[in-house]
């Protein structure tokens, strides 16, 4: 039997390296949404601000699609930071040379679901 997926929110093409955002996601994985929001608000990383917006969107999706849900009963079922395309830029160097600068992008996917048994 298929398992219930949950309520999903995705933010794509964010200019932030996935390797810098993933440690922030690891901190809040499997936590309740209210606890995760409190943790993210106190983190100085840019990835925390990016994940906060996607998490707020996932919670709003859950509350609007199912009117019986309580925000305190939601938890982060899955959070995924995928790699997006790279912007290739020119980085000018000394003596008339140039290097390639890669601006990395990431896609953030957050799935929230209701806690079972409470």
DORORO-515833 format. One record per residue (C-alpha): residue number from 1; residue in three letters; x, y, z. Coordinates in steps of 0.02 Angstrom, whole numbers, plus 50000, padded with zeros to 5 digits. Layout:
N
+-----+--------+-------+-------+-------+
! num ! residu !    px !    py !    pz !
+-----+--------+-------+-------+-------+
! NUM !    ALA !     X !     Y !     Z !
...
+-----+--------+-------+-------+-------+
***
This chain:
118
+-----+--------+-------+-------+-------+
! num ! residu !    px !    py !    pz !
+-----+--------+-------+-------+-------+
!   1 !    UNK ! 50000 ! 50000 ! 50000 !
!   2 !    UNK ! 50066 ! 50173 ! 49955 !
!   3 !    UNK ! 50121 ! 50284 ! 50099 !
!   4 !    UNK ! 50047 ! 50458 ! 50116 !
!   5 !    UNK ! 50168 ! 50584 ! 50041 !
!   6 !    UNK ! 50132 ! 50739 ! 50147 !
!   7 !    UNK ! 50122 ! 50922 ! 50102 !
!   8 !    UNK ! 50261 ! 50983 ! 49987 !
!   9 !    UNK ! 50341 ! 51152 ! 49951 !
!  10 !    UNK ! 50484 ! 51178 ! 49829 !
!  11 !    UNK ! 50595 ! 51329 ! 49798 !
!  12 !    UNK ! 50705 ! 51320 ! 49644 !
!  13 !    UNK ! 50854 ! 51412 ! 49572 !
!  14 !    UNK ! 50918 ! 51489 ! 49733 !
!  15 !    UNK ! 51093 ! 51558 ! 49717 !
!  16 !    UNK ! 51177 ! 51465 ! 49858 !
!  17 !    UNK ! 51293 ! 51317 ! 49856 !
!  18 !    UNK ! 51204 ! 51154 ! 49902 !
!  19 !    UNK ! 51355 ! 51101 ! 50005 !
!  20 !    UNK ! 51332 ! 51255 ! 50115 !
!  21 !    UNK ! 51144 ! 51234 ! 50135 !
!  22 !    UNK ! 51141 ! 51046 ! 50174 !
!  23 !    UNK ! 51218 ! 51061 ! 50349 !
!  24 !    UNK ! 51080 ! 51183 ! 50397 !
!  25 !    UNK ! 50949 ! 51060 ! 50333 !
!  26 !    UNK ! 51029 ! 50919 ! 50434 !
!  27 !    UNK ! 50999 ! 51016 ! 50595 !
!  28 !    UNK ! 50810 ! 51027 ! 50573 !
!  29 !    UNK ! 50773 ! 50861 ! 50490 !
!  30 !    UNK ! 50633 ! 50762 ! 50578 !
!  31 !    UNK ! 50594 ! 50904 ! 50701 !
!  32 !    UNK ! 50425 ! 50985 ! 50729 !
!  33 !    UNK ! 50392 ! 51137 ! 50620 !
!  34 !    UNK ! 50380 ! 51259 ! 50765 !
!  35 !    UNK ! 50545 ! 51196 ! 50838 !
!  36 !    UNK ! 50629 ! 51203 ! 50667 !
!  37 !    UNK ! 50572 ! 51383 ! 50640 !
!  38 !    UNK ! 50645 ! 51434 ! 50808 !
!  39 !    UNK ! 50810 ! 51350 ! 50766 !
!  40 !    UNK ! 50820 ! 51429 ! 50592 !
!  41 !    UNK ! 50784 ! 51604 ! 50658 !
!  42 !    UNK ! 50937 ! 51593 ! 50770 !
!  43 !    UNK ! 51058 ! 51527 ! 50640 !
!  44 !    UNK ! 51173 ! 51653 ! 50553 !
!  45 !    UNK ! 51190 ! 51557 ! 50389 !
!  46 !    UNK ! 51111 ! 51616 ! 50227 !
!  47 !    UNK ! 51043 ! 51440 ! 50201 !
!  48 !    UNK ! 50938 ! 51459 ! 50359 !
!  49 !    UNK ! 50845 ! 51607 ! 50282 !
!  50 !    UNK ! 50818 ! 51512 ! 50119 !
!  51 !    UNK ! 50751 ! 51357 ! 50207 !
!  52 !    UNK ! 50639 ! 51464 ! 50319 !
!  53 !    UNK ! 50542 ! 51530 ! 50170 !
!  54 !    UNK ! 50515 ! 51356 ! 50097 !
!  55 !    UNK ! 50464 ! 51286 ! 50267 !
!  56 !    UNK ! 50336 ! 51426 ! 50292 !
!  57 !    UNK ! 50265 ! 51387 ! 50120 !
!  58 !    UNK ! 50250 ! 51200 ! 50159 !
!  59 !    UNK ! 50160 ! 51236 ! 50323 !
!  60 !    UNK ! 50042 ! 51357 ! 50235 !
!  61 !    UNK ! 50006 ! 51225 ! 50102 !
!  62 !    UNK ! 49964 ! 51098 ! 50237 !
!  63 !    UNK ! 49850 ! 51215 ! 50333 !
!  64 !    UNK ! 49758 ! 51276 ! 50178 !
!  65 !    UNK ! 49731 ! 51103 ! 50103 !
!  66 !    UNK ! 49674 ! 51021 ! 50265 !
!  67 !    UNK ! 49572 ! 51135 ! 50379 !
!  68 !    UNK ! 49575 ! 51011 ! 50525 !
!  69 !    UNK ! 49765 ! 51017 ! 50543 !
!  70 !    UNK ! 49847 ! 51105 ! 50689 !
!  71 !    UNK ! 50014 ! 51190 ! 50658 !
!  72 !    UNK ! 50086 ! 51113 ! 50817 !
!  73 !    UNK ! 50052 ! 50937 ! 50749 !
!  74 !    UNK ! 50160 ! 50961 ! 50593 !
!  75 !    UNK ! 50338 ! 50896 ! 50578 !
!  76 !    UNK ! 50469 ! 50896 ! 50440 !
!  77 !    UNK ! 50453 ! 50727 ! 50358 !
!  78 !    UNK ! 50583 ! 50758 ! 50224 !
!  79 !    UNK ! 50698 ! 50900 ! 50175 !
!  80 !    UNK ! 50804 ! 50887 ! 50019 !
!  81 !    UNK ! 50935 ! 51006 ! 49950 !
!  82 !    UNK ! 50968 ! 50966 ! 49766 !
!  83 !    UNK ! 51096 ! 51042 ! 49651 !
!  84 !    UNK ! 51034 ! 51161 ! 49517 !
!  85 !    UNK ! 51119 ! 51230 ! 49362 !
!  86 !    UNK ! 51278 ! 51333 ! 49376 !
!  87 !    UNK ! 51300 ! 51509 ! 49313 !
!  88 !    UNK ! 51467 ! 51527 ! 49226 !
!  89 !    UNK ! 51550 ! 51696 ! 49249 !
!  90 !    UNK ! 51719 ! 51769 ! 49204 !
!  91 !    UNK ! 51840 ! 51806 ! 49344 !
!  92 !    UNK ! 51975 ! 51925 ! 49285 !
!  93 !    UNK ! 52149 ! 51888 ! 49349 !
!  94 !    UNK ! 52320 ! 51968 ! 49338 !
!  95 !    UNK ! 52421 ! 51990 ! 49178 !
!  96 !    UNK ! 52270 ! 51987 ! 49062 !
!  97 !    UNK ! 52213 ! 51813 ! 49110 !
!  98 !    UNK ! 52039 ! 51754 ! 49159 !
!  99 !    UNK ! 51968 ! 51610 ! 49260 !
! 100 !    UNK ! 51795 ! 51537 ! 49263 !
! 101 !    UNK ! 51686 ! 51574 ! 49415 !
! 102 !    UNK ! 51542 ! 51454 ! 49447 !
! 103 !    UNK ! 51391 ! 51524 ! 49538 !
! 104 !    UNK ! 51306 ! 51369 ! 49608 !
! 105 !    UNK ! 51118 ! 51354 ! 49630 !
! 106 !    UNK ! 51011 ! 51239 ! 49734 !
! 107 !    UNK ! 50833 ! 51177 ! 49742 !
! 108 !    UNK ! 50752 ! 51157 ! 49914 !
! 109 !    UNK ! 50610 ! 51033 ! 49940 !
! 110 !    UNK ! 50521 ! 51022 ! 50108 !
! 111 !    UNK ! 50387 ! 50891 ! 50148 !
! 112 !    UNK ! 50286 ! 50914 ! 50308 !
! 113 !    UNK ! 50162 ! 50791 ! 50379 !
! 114 !    UNK ! 50053 ! 50767 ! 50532 !
! 115 !    UNK ! 50123 ! 50676 ! 50683 !
! 116 !    UNK ! 50039 ! 50508 ! 50706 !
! 117 !    UNK ! 49969 ! 50449 ! 50871 !
! 118 !    UNK ! 49944 ! 50615 ! 50961 !
+-----+--------+-------+-------+-------+
***
